[in-house]
């Protein structure tokens, strides 16, 4: 291993996504040779390489000897290939298998500033359809395939397919965007959290209509939890009716990307009717030119 590659390995171990991306690019041919030798030519080998890239991103901190980065990367590819071979021999149940081991890494990577911003930049590069299911699956409490399907009004099979596509594109983005600069994703999510809390506070003061007029597009499309469709007037009327009856929402979590935001709220029924509303509601919002242009409300199962 050359001295340059040793320095790249050290930089990657220290948290530099650029160094890791360059290191992977230098070893890509050897890694591909391992995958082809075990799985042969075809999509399985490519999928194993994508899995290996995400695994390397997650585990680079465990690399003890920077001079051994090449063998370490090849071992990761071999393990990814063997997992695919074992999976092919098993009968996989139809039930939701839980968050995929490798794509579940973005939220863990948020602990590291550089990697965190890379993950969010990669998520922003996804199409709106893929970005929506990724945010729900990995950054909210709406995690099961069935819940995501209900929230997005999609078949479960479509949710699975979109998450698989997202995994592929995220792993590819590691090599494609490693040298780019990224916005501070944590600050963006914190700003969205403040906006959510401010929105609820304004609603309690009777100022929700003003917030809607200021931050939502005039042609906003809204879908209620019961499937009713309307615009800004329906949203305002629904919020005011809930508050008048004694229903309160409390902010729980916010996650936002370039043009899609998820707000999770706890719901509290009035004392005189303690079973009136479900315990939680999720606001799914699309943006256009900085303003909300589509809102769907989703009530997770009790």
TORTORBA-838895 format. One record per residue (C-alpha): x, y, z. Coordinates in steps of 0.2 Angstrom, whole numbers, padded with zeros to 4 digits. Each point is the difference from the previous one (the first is absolute). Layout:
<sites>
x_y_z
X_Y_Z .
...
</sites>
This chain:
<sites>
x_y_z
0000_0000_0000 .
0007_0017_-0005 .
0003_0014_0013 .
-0014_0010_-0009 .
-0012_-0014_0004 .
0006_-0001_0018 .
-0003_0018_0002 .
-0017_-0001_-0008 .
-0005_-0015_0012 .
0006_0011_0015 .
-0011_0014_-0006 .
-0015_-0011_-0003 .
0002_-0008_0017 .
0000_0018_0007 .
-0017_0004_-0008 .
0005_0007_-0017 .
-0013_-0006_-0013 .
0010_0007_-0014 .
0015_-0011_0006 .
-0011_-0015_0001 .
-0008_0003_-0017 .
0017_0002_-0008 .
0007_-0016_0009 .
-0015_-0010_-0007 .
0002_0007_-0017 .
0019_-0006_0000 .
-0005_-0018_0006 .
-0016_-0001_-0010 .
0008_-0012_-0013 .
0006_-0012_0013 .
-0017_0001_0009 .
-0009_-0004_-0016 .
0011_-0014_-0004 .
-0004_-0008_0017 .
-0019_0002_-0003 .
0001_-0007_-0018 .
0010_-0015_0006 .
-0013_-0005_0013 .
-0016_0005_-0008 .
0004_0001_-0019 .
-0005_0014_-0012 .
-0017_0007_0004 .
-0010_0011_0012 .
0004_-0010_0015 .
0018_0005_-0001 .
-0004_0018_-0003 .
-0012_0000_0015 .
0014_-0008_0011 .
0012_0014_-0005 .
-0013_0013_0005 .
-0003_-0009_0017 .
0019_0000_0003 .
0001_0018_-0004 .
-0013_0004_0014 .
0008_-0012_0012 .
0017_0008_-0003 .
-0008_0017_0004 .
-0007_-0006_0016 .
0015_-0010_0006 .
0015_0010_-0006 .
0003_0005_0018 .
0004_-0018_0005 .
0014_-0002_-0013 .
0016_-0002_0012 .
0014_0000_-0013 .
-0002_0013_-0014 .
0013_-0010_-0010 .
-0013_-0015_0000 .
-0014_0010_-0008 .
0000_-0010_-0016 .
-0002_-0017_0008 .
-0013_0007_0012 .
-0010_0007_-0015 .
0001_-0017_-0009 .
-0005_-0009_0015 .
-0016_0011_0002 .
-0004_-0004_-0018 .
0002_-0019_0003 .
-0011_0001_0015 .
-0013_0010_-0010 .
0000_-0013_-0014 .
-0001_-0015_0013 .
-0015_0009_0008 .
-0009_0000_-0017 .
0004_-0018_-0003 .
-0007_-0005_0016 .
-0015_0011_-0003 .
-0003_-0008_-0016 .
-0001_-0018_0008 .
-0013_0006_0013 .
-0018_0001_-0002 .
-0003_0018_0005 .
-0017_0004_0009 .
-0011_0013_-0007 .
-0001_0010_0016 .
0010_0016_0002 .
0018_-0005_0004 .
0004_0016_0009 .
0012_0014_-0005 .
0013_-0006_-0012 .
0017_-0002_0009 .
0010_0011_-0012 .
-0013_0013_-0004 .
-0004_0002_0018 .
0017_0008_0002 .
-0004_0018_-0005 .
-0008_0004_0017 .
0015_-0007_0009 .
0011_0010_-0011 .
-0008_0016_0006 .
0011_0000_0015 .
0015_0004_-0011 .
-0001_0018_-0007 .
0008_-0003_-0017 .
-0009_-0017_-0003 .
-0016_0007_0006 .
0000_0014_-0013 .
0005_-0012_-0014 .
-0014_-0011_0004 .
-0013_0014_-0001 .
0008_0006_-0016 .
-0002_-0017_-0007 .
-0018_-0001_0006 .
-0003_0017_-0009 .
0006_-0007_-0016 .
-0014_-0014_0000 .
-0016_0003_-0010 .
-0014_0007_0011 .
-0009_-0018_0000 .
0016_-0008_0006 .
0004_0013_0013 .
-0017_-0001_0007 .
0001_-0018_0005 .
0018_0001_0006 .
-0004_0014_0012 .
-0015_-0009_0007 .
0009_-0017_0001 .
0016_0006_0008 .
-0003_0017_0008 .
-0018_-0001_0008 .
-0010_-0012_0010 .
-0010_-0005_-0016 .
0012_-0015_-0004 .
-0009_-0015_-0005 .
-0004_-0003_-0019 .
-0018_-0001_0004 .
-0001_0017_0009 .
0010_0008_-0013 .
-0011_-0007_-0013 .
-0015_0007_0009 .
0008_0017_0003 .
0005_0002_-0019 .
-0015_-0009_-0007 .
0010_-0013_-0009 .
0001_-0019_-0001 .
0012_-0008_0012 .
0009_-0008_-0015 .
0003_0018_-0007 .
0007_0005_0017 .
0012_-0014_0000 .
0006_0004_-0018 .
0002_0018_0004 .
0011_-0004_0015 .
0011_-0012_-0009 .
0002_0013_-0014 .
0005_0013_0013 .
0013_-0011_0008 .
0008_-0002_-0017 .
0000_0018_-0004 .
0007_0005_0018 .
0014_-0012_-0002 .
0004_0006_-0017 .
0000_0018_0007 .
0014_-0004_0011 .
0012_-0001_-0015 .
-0008_0014_-0010 .
-0001_0014_0013 .
0014_-0004_0012 .
0009_0016_-0004 .
-0015_0012_0001 .
-0004_0012_0014 .
-0016_-0002_0009 .
-0012_0011_0010 .
-0002_-0003_0019 .
-0014_-0012_0000 .
-0002_0000_0019 .
-0003_0019_-0001 .
-0013_-0003_-0013 .
-0009_-0013_0010 .
0001_0011_0015 .
-0008_0015_-0009 .
-0014_-0012_-0006 .
-0003_-0005_0018 .
-0001_0018_0005 .
-0012_0004_-0014 .
-0011_-0015_0005 .
-0001_0005_0018 .
-0003_0018_-0005 .
-0014_-0005_-0011 .
-0009_-0010_0014 .
0002_0015_0012 .
-0007_0012_-0013 .
-0015_-0011_-0003 .
-0003_0000_0019 .
0000_0019_-0001 .
-0013_0000_-0014 .
0013_0005_-0013 .
0001_-0016_-0010 .
-0008_0008_-0015 .
0014_0013_-0001 .
0013_-0014_0001 .
-0009_-0009_-0014 .
-0001_0016_-0011 .
0018_0004_0003 .
0009_-0017_-0002 .
-0012_-0011_-0011 .
-0004_0003_-0018 .
-0017_0006_-0005 .
-0003_-0015_-0010 .
0005_-0012_0014 .
-0007_-0018_-0002 .
-0005_-0008_0017 .
-0005_-0018_0003 .
-0007_-0003_0018 .
0002_-0016_0010 .
-0017_-0006_-0006 .
0004_0003_-0018 .
-0009_0016_-0003 .
0008_0012_-0011 .
0000_0019_0000 .
0011_0016_0001 .
0006_0012_0013 .
-0018_0004_0006 .
-0003_-0018_0004 .
0017_-0001_0010 .
-0005_0016_0010 .
-0017_-0006_0003 .
0006_-0017_0006 .
0013_0008_0012 .
-0012_0012_0007 .
-0014_-0013_0003 .
0013_-0011_0009 .
0005_0014_0011 .
-0018_0005_0004 .
-0004_-0017_0005 .
0015_-0001_0011 .
0012_-0011_-0010 .
0019_0005_0002 .
0015_-0005_-0011 .
0017_0000_0007 .
0016_0000_-0010 .
0011_-0016_0000 .
0012_0000_-0014 .
0004_0008_-0017 .
0010_-0006_-0014 .
0002_0010_-0016 .
0009_-0002_-0017 .
0001_0012_-0015 .
-0019_0000_-0004 .
-0008_-0013_0012 .
-0003_0002_0019 .
-0007_-0012_0013 .
-0007_0007_0016 .
-0005_-0012_0014 .
-0013_0006_0012 .
-0007_-0008_0016 .
-0019_0003_0002 .
-0009_0002_0016 .
-0019_-0002_0001 .
-0011_0011_0011 .
-0003_-0006_0018 .
-0019_-0001_-0004 .
0004_-0012_-0015 .
0016_-0009_0004 .
-0002_-0012_-0015 .
-0004_0014_-0013 .
0016_0000_-0010 .
0014_-0012_-0004 .
0016_0002_0010 .
0011_0007_-0014 .
-0001_0008_-0017 .
0013_0002_-0013 .
0001_0015_-0012 .
0007_-0004_-0017 .
0004_0016_-0009 .
0007_0003_-0017 .
0008_0017_-0004 .
0000_0011_-0015 .
0012_0016_0000 .
0001_-0001_0018 .
-0019_-0001_0004 .
-0010_-0016_0004 .
-0011_-0005_-0015 .
-0006_-0017_0005 .
-0005_-0006_0017 .
-0005_-0018_0005 .
-0005_-0004_0018 .
0003_-0018_0005 .
-0005_-0008_0017 .
0011_-0015_0004 .
-0009_-0015_0007 .
-0003_0000_0019 .
</sites>
